[in-house]
Amino acid sequence: MRRKSPLLATVTILLTCLLPLTAAAQDKPESPRPGQGPGGWSQFTRGGAVYQFDADIEDDASFTVTRFNLEAGTGYRWNRQNSVSLALGYTYDGYSFAAGKEPGTFANEPWEDIHTFSLGIPIRYGINNDWSTFVIPSVRSTGESGASFSDTLTGGILGGFAYRFGDRLTIGPGIGIISQLEESATVIPILIINWKITDKLSLETGRGQAATLGPGLTLNYRANDTWSAAIGGRYEKLRFRLDSSAGNPDGIGEDSSFPLFASVTHRVNPKSSVSLIGGVELGGELRQEDEQGNRIASENYDPAPFLGLTFGVRF
């Protein structure tokens, strides 16, 4: 069975990241600050590419994944606390499976290229100098090449409140309700936190890949105005519609894991940055279902390292 070359995938990552490409259809709400600030329109572009190296599945099979995404948007800010944005995103997840010595469901290339298109409208409102709220309605299409577009659509909403305890800590509860393909909606508890532990160290709600769901947490260290580093983890779940003319027509595929990562970020200027990121996918599971959502097969996969680049630009 033909497999994608790791060298080719690495070159793809590098070329992709030269474009104004991040991650997250669920944008992390910024912690509000008191007082009025400059208002007006702004735009952003952010994105990244990640290569997941060989992950061994049961039956001696394995797979690799090449991922990249692009998100762009525009927003209007009345002041530091009140704003509305429109964000459009695209994510590509290219899977390459290799058969092992024994035949198995996931050794026979159950899916290949997954495409996700997303639209989100983050809205933030400052109730007063200490309390703020946010709401993010979104809609997305997630499916393999050849899947019927109408069968790939899901939507949802994230919302919550945050309270500002002085200049160093903002924290609050939130919840996300996201519809799922052929199963009940996922309810995601959210902890909004921005804790400036010291002048250089902070703890924040984490971000994820654009097509994934799940909460995360990131510990950041800011060495100076140019360089910073971070470590973090999150739960990620990618669920998608399969090709309508493949071996499991209109079925469901799913990839879930708990990635741990470390990153180094270089701030090129106050409005743009680039990051090198690496880590390992833990607790990974692949799942395949029929078109009604009935399980056909599920298998765990071994810890898999990944490496990539991300960046963002505001203007």
Sine and cosine of phi, psi and omega as CSV:
sin_phi,cos_phi,sin_psi,cos_psi,sin_omega,cos_omega
0.00,0.00,0.71,-0.71,-0.08,-1.00
-0.96,0.27,0.69,-0.72,0.01,-1.00
-0.84,-0.55,0.48,-0.88,0.03,-1.00
-0.96,0.29,0.68,-0.73,-0.02,-1.00
-0.95,0.32,0.73,-0.69,0.08,-1.00
-0.86,0.51,-0.57,0.82,0.03,-1.00
-0.90,0.43,-0.69,0.72,0.02,-1.00
-0.89,0.45,-0.65,0.76,0.01,-1.00
-0.90,0.44,-0.65,0.76,0.01,-1.00
-0.90,0.44,-0.69,0.73,0.04,-1.00
-0.88,0.48,-0.65,0.76,0.04,-1.00
-0.86,0.51,-0.69,0.73,0.03,-1.00
-0.85,0.52,-0.75,0.66,-0.06,-1.00
-0.90,0.43,-0.68,0.73,0.00,-1.00
-0.92,0.39,-0.65,0.76,0.01,-1.00
-0.88,0.48,-0.65,0.76,-0.08,-1.00
-0.98,0.22,-0.11,0.99,0.14,-0.99
-0.98,0.19,-0.24,0.97,0.07,-1.00
-1.00,0.07,0.42,-0.91,0.09,-1.00
-0.95,0.33,0.97,0.23,0.01,-1.00
-0.99,0.13,0.00,0.00,0.00,0.00
0.00,0.00,-0.89,-0.45,-0.15,-0.99
-0.77,-0.64,0.42,-0.91,0.25,-0.97
0.97,-0.26,0.98,-0.19,0.29,-0.96
-0.94,0.33,-0.24,0.97,0.15,-0.99
-0.96,-0.28,1.00,-0.03,-0.09,-1.00
-0.95,0.31,0.69,-0.72,0.00,-1.00
-0.96,0.28,0.83,-0.56,0.01,-1.00
-0.90,0.43,0.71,-0.71,0.06,-1.00
-0.96,0.29,0.55,-0.84,0.05,-1.00
-0.95,0.30,0.80,-0.60,-0.06,-1.00
-0.94,0.33,0.44,-0.90,0.06,-1.00
-0.84,-0.54,0.49,-0.87,-0.03,-1.00
-0.96,0.28,0.36,-0.93,0.09,-1.00
1.00,0.04,0.13,-0.99,-0.02,-1.00
-1.00,-0.06,0.53,-0.85,0.03,-1.00
-0.71,-0.70,0.06,-1.00,-0.01,-1.00
-0.90,0.44,0.73,-0.69,0.02,-1.00
-0.98,-0.21,-0.11,-0.99,0.04,-1.00
0.87,-0.49,-0.07,-1.00,-0.04,-1.00
-1.00,0.05,0.51,-0.86,0.12,-0.99
-0.52,-0.85,0.34,-0.94,0.02,-1.00
-0.76,-0.65,0.37,-0.93,0.05,-1.00
-0.56,-0.83,0.45,-0.89,0.17,-0.99
-0.67,-0.74,0.73,-0.68,0.02,-1.00
-0.50,-0.87,0.37,-0.93,-0.03,-1.00
0.03,-1.00,-0.20,-0.98,-0.02,-1.00
0.07,-1.00,0.11,-0.99,0.03,-1.00
-0.58,-0.82,0.64,-0.76,-0.06,-1.00
-0.68,-0.73,0.68,-0.74,0.11,-0.99
-0.93,-0.36,0.86,-0.51,0.09,-1.00
-1.00,-0.07,0.86,-0.50,-0.03,-1.00
-0.96,0.27,0.03,-1.00,-0.10,-1.00
-0.74,0.67,0.80,-0.60,0.13,-0.99
-0.89,-0.46,0.86,-0.51,-0.03,-1.00
-0.99,0.16,0.73,-0.68,0.06,-1.00
-0.96,-0.28,0.13,-0.99,0.10,-1.00
-0.89,0.45,0.28,-0.96,-0.03,-1.00
0.92,0.38,0.33,0.94,0.10,-1.00
0.93,0.36,0.24,0.97,0.10,-1.00
-1.00,0.07,0.18,-0.98,0.03,-1.00
-0.43,-0.90,0.20,-0.98,0.05,-1.00
-0.44,-0.90,0.39,-0.92,0.11,-0.99
-0.81,-0.59,0.30,-0.95,0.01,-1.00
-0.66,-0.76,0.73,-0.68,0.16,-0.99
-0.95,-0.32,0.84,-0.54,-0.06,-1.00
-0.83,-0.56,0.63,-0.78,0.26,-0.97
-0.46,-0.89,0.39,-0.92,0.04,-1.00
-0.52,-0.85,0.40,-0.91,0.01,-1.00
-0.75,-0.66,0.75,-0.66,0.06,-1.00
-0.72,-0.69,0.71,-0.71,0.01,-1.00
-0.65,-0.76,0.48,-0.88,-0.02,-1.00
-0.22,-0.97,0.08,-1.00,0.04,-1.00
-0.66,-0.75,0.44,-0.90,-0.03,-1.00
-0.45,-0.89,0.34,-0.94,0.08,-1.00
-0.85,-0.52,0.76,-0.65,-0.01,-1.00
-0.90,-0.44,0.85,-0.53,0.07,-1.00
-0.98,0.20,-0.61,0.79,0.07,-1.00
-0.33,-0.94,-0.24,-0.97,-0.09,-1.00
-0.92,0.40,-0.36,0.93,-0.11,-0.99
-0.96,-0.29,-0.41,0.91,-0.14,-0.99
-0.90,-0.43,0.85,-0.53,-0.03,-1.00
-0.37,-0.93,0.33,-0.94,0.11,-0.99
-0.64,-0.77,0.63,-0.77,-0.06,-1.00
-0.70,-0.72,0.33,-0.94,0.13,-0.99
-0.80,-0.60,0.85,-0.53,-0.06,-1.00
-0.83,-0.56,0.78,-0.62,0.07,-1.00
-0.92,-0.40,0.68,-0.73,-0.05,-1.00
-0.66,-0.75,0.45,-0.89,0.12,-0.99
-0.69,-0.72,0.70,-0.72,0.03,-1.00
-0.75,-0.66,0.67,-0.74,0.06,-1.00
-0.88,-0.47,0.77,-0.64,0.10,-0.99
-0.82,-0.57,0.96,-0.28,-0.04,-1.00
-0.98,-0.21,0.93,-0.36,-0.04,-1.00
-0.99,-0.10,0.63,-0.78,0.09,-1.00
-0.73,-0.68,0.91,-0.41,-0.05,-1.00
-0.98,-0.20,0.56,-0.83,0.07,-1.00
-0.81,-0.59,0.78,-0.63,-0.03,-1.00
-0.95,0.31,0.52,-0.85,0.08,-1.00
-0.99,-0.17,-0.38,-0.93,-0.02,-1.00
-0.96,0.29,-0.49,0.87,-0.03,-1.00
-0.94,-0.33,0.61,-0.80,0.06,-1.00
-0.93,0.38,0.52,-0.85,0.01,-1.00
-0.27,-0.96,0.30,-0.96,-0.05,-1.00
-0.84,0.54,-0.67,0.74,-0.09,-1.00
-1.00,-0.05,0.07,1.00,0.10,-1.00
-1.00,-0.06,-0.18,0.98,-0.07,-1.00
-0.97,-0.25,0.60,0.80,0.06,-1.00
0.76,0.65,0.93,0.36,-0.04,-1.00
-0.91,0.40,-0.42,0.91,0.10,-0.99
-0.35,-0.94,0.23,-0.97,-0.04,-1.00
-0.79,-0.61,-1.00,-0.03,-0.12,-0.99
-0.99,-0.11,0.83,-0.56,0.00,-1.00
-0.94,-0.35,0.75,-0.66,-0.02,-1.00
-0.87,-0.49,0.71,-0.70,0.03,-1.00
-0.80,-0.60,0.78,-0.62,0.11,-0.99
-0.89,-0.46,0.72,-0.70,-0.09,-1.00
-0.69,-0.73,0.46,-0.89,0.07,-1.00
-0.68,-0.73,0.82,-0.58,0.02,-1.00
-0.73,-0.68,0.49,-0.87,0.00,-1.00
-0.77,-0.63,0.99,0.10,0.03,-1.00
-0.94,0.34,0.77,-0.64,0.04,-1.00
-0.81,-0.59,0.79,-0.61,0.00,-1.00
-0.83,-0.56,0.66,-0.75,-0.04,-1.00
-0.64,-0.77,0.78,-0.63,0.05,-1.00
-1.00,-0.01,0.91,-0.41,0.00,-1.00
-0.94,0.34,-0.69,0.73,0.13,-0.99
-0.40,-0.92,-0.26,-0.97,-0.05,-1.00
-0.91,0.41,-0.36,0.93,-0.07,-1.00
-0.95,-0.32,-0.62,0.79,-0.05,-1.00
-0.99,-0.16,0.63,-0.77,0.09,-1.00
-0.61,-0.79,0.30,-0.96,0.04,-1.00
-0.65,-0.76,0.36,-0.93,0.04,-1.00
-0.56,-0.83,0.43,-0.90,0.09,-1.00
-0.56,-0.83,0.68,-0.74,-0.04,-1.00
-0.71,-0.70,1.00,-0.01,0.15,-0.99
-0.96,0.27,0.55,-0.83,-0.03,-1.00
-0.47,-0.88,0.36,-0.93,0.10,-1.00
-0.64,-0.77,0.55,-0.84,-0.02,-1.00
-0.51,-0.86,0.37,-0.93,0.12,-0.99
-0.85,-0.53,0.82,-0.57,-0.02,-1.00
-0.74,-0.68,0.92,-0.38,-0.04,-1.00
-0.32,-0.95,0.34,-0.94,0.08,-1.00
-0.96,0.28,0.41,-0.91,0.11,-0.99
-0.81,0.59,0.78,-0.63,-0.02,-1.00
0.99,-0.12,-0.10,1.00,0.04,-1.00
-0.97,0.22,0.53,-0.85,0.05,-1.00
-0.93,0.36,0.82,-0.58,-0.10,-1.00
-0.84,0.54,-0.68,0.74,-0.05,-1.00
-0.90,0.44,-0.38,0.92,0.00,-1.00
-1.00,-0.01,0.03,1.00,-0.04,-1.00
-0.97,-0.26,-0.02,1.00,-0.18,-0.98
-1.00,0.08,0.69,-0.72,0.14,-0.99
-0.64,-0.77,0.24,-0.97,0.02,-1.00
-0.44,-0.90,0.10,-0.99,0.01,-1.00
0.03,-1.00,-0.12,-0.99,-0.02,-1.00
-0.51,-0.86,0.64,-0.77,0.12,-0.99
-0.88,-0.47,0.60,-0.80,0.02,-1.00
-0.35,-0.94,0.28,-0.96,0.02,-1.00
0.09,-1.00,-0.03,-1.00,0.01,-1.00
-0.79,-0.61,0.39,-0.92,0.07,-1.00
-0.61,-0.79,0.57,-0.82,0.03,-1.00
-0.87,-0.49,0.70,-0.71,-0.04,-1.00
-0.99,-0.11,0.93,-0.38,0.06,-1.00
-1.00,-0.09,0.98,0.19,-0.01,-1.00
0.97,0.25,-0.34,-0.94,-0.10,-0.99
-0.99,0.12,-0.20,0.98,-0.16,-0.99
-0.94,-0.35,-0.28,0.96,-0.09,-1.00
-0.65,-0.76,0.80,-0.60,0.17,-0.98
-0.79,-0.61,0.78,-0.62,-0.08,-1.00
-0.51,-0.86,0.46,-0.89,0.02,-1.00
0.01,-1.00,0.23,-0.97,-0.01,-1.00
-1.00,-0.04,0.39,-0.92,0.09,-1.00
-0.41,-0.91,0.13,-0.99,0.00,-1.00
-0.50,-0.87,0.56,-0.83,0.09,-1.00
-0.83,-0.56,0.68,-0.73,0.06,-1.00
-0.84,-0.55,0.93,-0.36,-0.12,-0.99
-0.84,-0.54,0.83,-0.56,0.05,-1.00
-0.93,0.36,0.45,-0.89,-0.06,-1.00
-0.81,-0.59,0.45,-0.89,0.05,-1.00
-0.94,0.35,0.88,-0.47,0.10,-1.00
0.84,0.54,0.50,0.86,0.15,-0.99
-0.40,-0.92,0.15,-0.99,-0.03,-1.00
-0.89,0.46,0.43,-0.90,0.02,-1.00
-0.86,0.51,0.57,-0.82,0.06,-1.00
-1.00,0.02,0.77,-0.64,0.06,-1.00
-0.97,-0.26,0.87,-0.49,-0.11,-0.99
-0.91,-0.40,0.92,-0.40,0.13,-0.99
-0.95,0.31,0.64,-0.77,-0.07,-1.00
-0.83,-0.56,0.71,-0.70,0.15,-0.99
-0.94,-0.33,0.93,-0.36,0.07,-1.00
-1.00,0.04,0.88,-0.47,-0.02,-1.00
-0.60,-0.80,0.69,-0.72,0.16,-0.99
-0.65,-0.76,0.99,-0.11,-0.11,-0.99
-0.91,-0.41,0.93,-0.36,0.06,-1.00
-1.00,0.06,1.00,-0.02,-0.10,-0.99
-0.91,0.42,-0.72,0.69,0.12,-0.99
-0.69,-0.73,-0.07,-1.00,0.03,-1.00
-0.91,0.41,-0.34,0.94,-0.04,-1.00
-0.92,-0.39,-0.35,0.94,-0.13,-0.99
-0.92,-0.39,0.73,-0.69,0.00,-1.00
-0.58,-0.81,0.43,-0.90,0.04,-1.00
-0.86,-0.51,0.78,-0.62,-0.10,-0.99
-0.66,-0.75,0.39,-0.92,0.18,-0.98
-0.86,0.51,0.70,-0.72,-0.11,-0.99
-1.00,0.01,0.19,-0.98,0.06,-1.00
-0.93,-0.36,0.17,-0.98,0.01,-1.00
-0.59,-0.80,-0.01,-1.00,0.07,-1.00
-0.89,0.46,0.44,-0.90,-0.15,-0.99
-0.89,0.46,-0.52,0.85,-0.09,-1.00
-0.98,-0.18,0.15,0.99,-0.09,-1.00
-0.96,-0.28,0.32,-0.95,0.04,-1.00
-0.87,-0.48,0.49,-0.87,0.11,-0.99
0.71,-0.70,0.50,-0.87,-0.01,-1.00
-0.99,0.16,0.33,-0.94,0.02,-1.00
-0.40,-0.91,0.16,-0.99,-0.02,-1.00
-0.59,-0.81,0.65,-0.76,-0.05,-1.00
-0.74,-0.67,0.73,-0.68,0.10,-0.99
-0.97,-0.24,0.87,-0.50,-0.09,-1.00
-0.94,-0.34,0.62,-0.78,0.11,-0.99
-0.83,-0.56,0.88,-0.47,-0.02,-1.00
-0.98,-0.18,0.97,-0.25,-0.04,-1.00
-0.94,0.34,-0.68,0.74,0.03,-1.00
-0.33,-0.94,-0.21,-0.98,-0.04,-1.00
-0.94,0.33,-0.21,0.98,-0.09,-1.00
-0.95,-0.32,-0.60,0.80,-0.12,-0.99
-0.87,-0.50,0.60,-0.80,0.11,-0.99
-0.50,-0.87,0.29,-0.96,0.01,-1.00
-0.67,-0.74,0.33,-0.94,-0.03,-1.00
-0.44,-0.90,0.45,-0.90,0.20,-0.98
-0.75,-0.67,0.50,-0.87,-0.04,-1.00
-0.18,-0.98,0.02,-1.00,0.04,-1.00
-0.36,-0.93,0.31,-0.95,0.00,-1.00
-0.26,-0.97,0.19,-0.98,0.15,-0.99
-0.98,-0.18,0.72,-0.69,0.00,-1.00
-0.78,-0.62,0.63,-0.77,0.00,-1.00
-0.62,-0.78,0.85,-0.52,0.05,-1.00
-0.91,-0.42,0.89,-0.46,-0.04,-1.00
-0.81,-0.58,0.74,-0.67,-0.20,-0.98
-0.51,-0.86,0.39,-0.92,0.05,-1.00
-0.99,0.11,0.64,-0.77,-0.01,-1.00
-1.00,-0.02,0.27,-0.96,0.02,-1.00
-0.79,0.61,0.73,-0.68,-0.04,-1.00
-0.96,0.29,-0.17,0.99,-0.01,-1.00
-0.87,-0.50,0.23,0.97,-0.03,-1.00
-1.00,-0.01,-0.21,-0.98,-0.07,-1.00
-0.91,0.42,-0.48,0.88,0.07,-1.00
-0.85,-0.52,0.96,0.28,-0.14,-0.99
-0.85,0.52,0.76,-0.65,0.04,-1.00
0.88,0.48,0.33,0.94,0.03,-1.00
-0.97,0.26,-0.16,-0.99,-0.03,-1.00
-0.83,-0.56,0.70,-0.71,0.16,-0.99
-0.90,-0.44,0.46,-0.89,-0.01,-1.00
-0.53,-0.85,0.65,-0.76,0.06,-1.00
-0.73,-0.68,0.90,-0.44,0.00,-1.00
-0.80,-0.61,0.51,-0.86,-0.02,-1.00
-0.24,-0.97,0.09,-1.00,0.06,-1.00
-0.84,-0.54,1.00,0.09,-0.02,-1.00
-0.97,0.25,0.70,-0.72,0.20,-0.98
-0.95,-0.32,0.65,-0.76,-0.11,-0.99
-0.60,-0.80,0.31,-0.95,0.17,-0.99
-0.72,-0.70,0.54,-0.84,-0.02,-1.00
-0.59,-0.81,0.42,-0.91,0.12,-0.99
-0.81,-0.58,0.77,-0.64,-0.09,-1.00
-0.87,-0.50,0.72,-0.70,0.11,-0.99
-0.93,-0.37,0.86,-0.50,0.04,-1.00
-1.00,0.03,0.95,-0.31,-0.05,-1.00
-0.91,0.41,-0.69,0.73,0.09,-1.00
-0.42,-0.91,0.03,-1.00,-0.07,-1.00
-0.85,0.53,-0.30,0.95,-0.08,-1.00
-0.90,-0.45,0.06,1.00,-0.01,-1.00
-0.57,-0.82,0.52,-0.85,-0.02,-1.00
-0.46,-0.89,0.35,-0.94,0.07,-1.00
-0.69,-0.72,0.62,-0.79,-0.08,-1.00
-0.75,-0.66,0.62,-0.79,0.19,-0.98
-0.98,-0.19,0.78,-0.63,-0.08,-1.00
-0.76,-0.65,0.63,-0.78,0.05,-1.00
-0.50,-0.87,0.39,-0.92,-0.01,-1.00
0.05,-1.00,-0.38,-0.92,-0.04,-1.00
-0.60,-0.80,0.67,-0.75,0.09,-1.00
-1.00,0.06,0.84,-0.54,0.00,-1.00
-0.91,-0.41,0.41,-0.91,0.07,-1.00
0.85,0.53,0.55,0.83,-0.08,-1.00
-0.96,0.29,0.58,-0.82,0.06,-1.00
-0.59,-0.80,0.72,-0.69,0.15,-0.99
-0.97,-0.23,0.61,-0.79,-0.04,-1.00
-0.63,-0.77,0.63,-0.78,0.08,-1.00
-0.77,-0.64,0.72,-0.70,-0.02,-1.00
-0.77,-0.64,0.29,-0.96,0.08,-1.00
-0.99,0.16,-0.08,-1.00,-0.11,-0.99
-0.93,0.36,-0.28,0.96,0.08,-1.00
-1.00,-0.06,0.00,1.00,0.01,-1.00
1.00,0.02,0.25,0.97,0.06,-1.00
-0.99,0.10,0.73,-0.69,-0.09,-1.00
-0.91,0.41,0.75,-0.66,0.13,-0.99
-0.99,-0.16,-0.72,0.69,-0.02,-1.00
-0.32,-0.95,0.45,-0.89,0.13,-0.99
-0.50,-0.87,0.66,-0.76,0.00,-1.00
-0.60,-0.80,0.61,-0.79,0.11,-0.99
-0.99,0.17,0.43,-0.90,0.12,-0.99
-0.79,-0.62,0.45,-0.89,-0.09,-1.00
-0.93,0.38,0.33,-0.94,0.08,-1.00
-0.79,0.61,0.69,-0.72,-0.09,-1.00
-0.77,-0.64,0.83,-0.55,0.05,-1.00
-0.96,0.29,0.42,-0.91,0.08,-1.00
-0.60,-0.80,0.39,-0.92,-0.04,-1.00
-0.53,-0.85,0.64,-0.77,-0.01,-1.00
-0.20,-0.98,-0.06,-1.00,0.03,-1.00
-0.77,-0.64,0.59,-0.81,0.13,-0.99
-0.69,-0.72,0.38,-0.93,0.12,-0.99
-0.34,-0.94,0.25,-0.97,-0.01,-1.00
-0.56,-0.83,0.52,-0.86,0.02,-1.00
-0.68,-0.73,0.71,-0.70,0.14,-0.99
-0.87,-0.49,0.60,-0.80,0.00,-1.00
-0.46,-0.89,0.00,0.00,0.00,0.00
